[in-house]
Amino acid sequence: MKDLAYLNKFFYKYRWRLIPGVIFVIISNIFGVLPAQVIRVAFDLVNENIGIYRLFSGFDRQDLSYRIFGYSVMLFGALVLVLALLRGIFLFFMRQTIILMSRHIEYDLKNEIYQHYQQLTMAFYRRNNTGDLMNRVTEDVSRVRMYVGPAIMYTINTIVLFILVIVVMVDVNMKLAIYSLLPLPVLAFAIYKVHNIINQRSEKIQQQLSKLSGFVQETFSGIRVIKAYGREDEVMRKFAGESEDYKKTSLDLIQVQALFYPVMLLLIGLSTIITIYAGGVEVMNGTITSGNIAEFIVYLNQLMFPVMSLGWVTSLVQRAAASQKRINEFLHTQPEILTEDGVRAELQGHIKFENVSFTYPDTGIKALSDVSFEVRPGQFLAIIGRTGSGKSTIANLLLRMYDATSGKIYIDGRAIQELDLKSYRSQAGFVPQEVFLFSDTIANNIAFGRTTTISGEVETAAREAAVYENILHFENGFETMIGERGITLSGGQKQRISIARALIKQPQLLVLDDCLSAVDTKTEEEILTNLGKNMRGKTSVIIAHRVSTIKNADIILVMEDGRIVEQGNHDSLMAQKGAYMSLYEKQLLEEQQT
């Protein structure tokens, strides 16, 4: 229960739903216990009236006693129906308070998890697969809701009913009550023994379900690759294997539950037999009436469903505990990048890297080593180098997706850690190397860069990104729906829509991470010309592989193995006749050959 203790704050928050729910549980069970006493009186009345009826055999009063007996039975029957109706009304109120409370808690918990996900850094998402993240916020939360709703409700109901029934039974005849309830300690011991088994197997089920969800999500995301390589059959076999593992894990839990329920029914039936036998002995001794036996049997039948539900409730609690443990693992994960009480300032675009080194925390790969450079507001910085030289890492550090392992990064004279991250990023535009578009219209994907957009801004941004004409050729224009991850668009179209999404922000700092690789030379020149007009007086950072893309930059960094090997503008780097000149001549030769 220590994992489920995290939910206590929600019980306190919704205490004015929980407390009335408990009150309704108590009232409904009072009306549930009273019919047994009415049945006891009715049963005794039947026995007495049978004797009176026989006593007046042959007399006129026999008919009168028969009518009185009939009216009495009808009265008691009507009273039992009224009590059942009242109990039903309060059971309805009980569900309306406790079950509705569970839905509110589910809503709050999902929002809390999702909000916490948003605060976690890129390193967290590199360590965890998407399927597992989704499973914890959907399937795990649903199982927790079954604990805060039905499990809590039936547990409270069982406790209250047990207390009321046992008090009444002891008040009638303690000896018979002890005999009737004798199998219950055995039942409690059985629940205790099964407790750990259910918990362990529930955890395995959730872990396997996360693996299955992750596999399916990854398969759907990479369906084009699967079909292109004709690997459908192999993927089906892997899915069947994962499903088989999930089935076996689920069956292991069901085997425990399948044994649990018959044992409970056996113990309940044993209680009934003991009650009839011991009650008959007490009736012969004259300590109770036959109506008391009927009353005790009704009580035992009332306890039957709560006792039967113990196994189900125990399973719900254990599965919820396993799910909440998984949820807590992420909720207790602290983001490596904290931005509380940061400085909110208008971004000027003055960037300074001072002896910056960085090692990826999840892989241990050293991406940057002792990198230093400075970019003044309004300058155009270009970064070029081979794959794996550390170019994208500079972009990630500049947007503070990670914090540098050592060294300092200054933005407008302040350490980047001092800035309010949300304010800083809102003034920057970023086009990542791996373009991501949402399953929405083209217009909404471009407008995503702004919280509010003015009419015409989307079209303007599309023109500046040289994608306007392409969009107009679509049947629905800007209202064209994009498939998941932009699957309906070409690589160049996705890149340009992503650039338009960054430009619509009118950012003070624009970072383009190799986002022109799928664009032809003519379109690239058009985009760069538009960027030059748009970003005049603002800072631009472009990461590229082609020298033609960046030769007009104010500062060019040539990266190799995480270090800056050359730094300067195009002319000064060509004069050095080093790595940059070698790269430029090599690309020039390739262009001439093509």
Secondary structure, 3 states (H helix, E strand, C coil): CCCHHHHHHHHHHCHHHHHHHHHHHHHHHHHHHHHHHHHHHHHHHHHHHHHHHHHCCCCCHHHHHHHHHHHHHHHHHHHHHHHHHHHHHHHHHHHHHHHHHHHHHHHHHHHHHHHHHHHCCHHHHHHCCHHHHHHHHCHHHHHHHHHHHHHHHHHHHHHHHHHHHHHHHHHHCHHHHHHHCCCHHHHHHHHHHHHHHHHHHHHHHHHHHHHHHHHHHHHHHCHHHHHHCCCHHHHHHHHHHHHHHHHHHHHHHHHHHHHHHHHHHHHHHHHHHHHHHHHHHHHHHCCCCHHHHHHHHHHHHHHHHHHHHHHHHHHHHHHHHHHHHHHHHHHCCCCCCCCCCCECCCCCCCEEEEEEEEECCCCCCEEEEEEEEEECCCCEEEEEECCCCCHHHHHHHHCCCCCCCEEEEEECCEEHHHECHHHHHHCEEEECCCCCCCCCEHHHHHHCCCCCCCCCHHHHHHHHCCCHHHHHCCCCHHHCECCHHHCCCCHHHHHHHHHHHHHCCCCCEEEEECCCCCCCHHHHHHHHHHHHHHCCCCEEEEEECCHHHHCCCCEEEEEECCEEEEEECHHHHHHHCCHHHHHHHHHHHHHHHC
